Structure formats: C-alpha cells, structure tokens
C-alpha cells in the first residue's frame, strides 16, 4: 500500500512538471532540479536517527 502511494506521488509530480514544461521549458528544468534535490534529501533523511541541527 505504501509503495502504491509513492508511485502515485511520483506520477503526480511528473505530470505537473510536464504541464509546466508545456508552458515554459526553462522553468520546468529549474523546478525539476529543485524537486530532485528535495527527493534526495527526503530519501537520505529517513535513515537518520537524531541529528546535529
């Protein structure tokens, strides 16, 4: 069930990004880069226990 939600979330973001790309391609590239950074941060933060922040 959780994997299905992840797949739906990814599809939703990709469809939104494709919609932005149809209007203005450079904005979609910048937005895609930001979303990629957020995805990596989210994936790496799930394994942390505690932190120094």
C-alpha positions in Angstrom: 0.0 0.0 0.0 2.8 2.4 0.9 4.6 1.7 -2.4 1.4 2.4 -4.3 1.3 5.8 -2.6 4.9 6.5 -3.5 4.2 5.6 -7.2 1.1 7.9 -7.2 3.1 10.7 -5.7 5.8 10.4 -8.3 3.3 10.3 -11.1 1.5 13.3 -9.8 4.8 15.3 -9.6 5.9 14.2 -13.1 2.5 15.1 -14.7 2.7 18.6 -13.0 6.3 19.0 -14.2 5.3 18.1 -17.8 2.5 20.6 -17.6 4.9 23.3 -16.6 7.2 22.2 -19.4 4.4 22.7 -21.9 4.2 26.4 -20.9 7.8 27.3 -20.2 10.6 24.8 -20.5 13.4 26.6 -18.5 11.1 26.9 -15.5 10.4 23.1 -15.7 14.1 22.5 -15.7 14.7 24.6 -12.7 11.7 23.1 -10.9 12.8 19.6 -11.8 16.3 20.3 -10.3 14.7 21.6 -7.1 12.4 18.6 -6.8 15.3 16.3 -7.4 17.3 17.8 -4.6 14.2 17.6 -2.3 13.7 13.9 -3.2 17.3 13.1 -2.4 17.2 14.9 0.9 13.9 13.2 1.8 15.4 9.7 0.9 18.5 10.3 2.9 16.8 11.8 5.9 14.6 8.7 6.6 17.6 6.6 7.7 18.9 9.2 10.2 18.4 8.8 13.9 18.9 12.1 15.7 21.0 14.9 14.2 23.2 17.8 15.0 20.9 20.5 13.7 
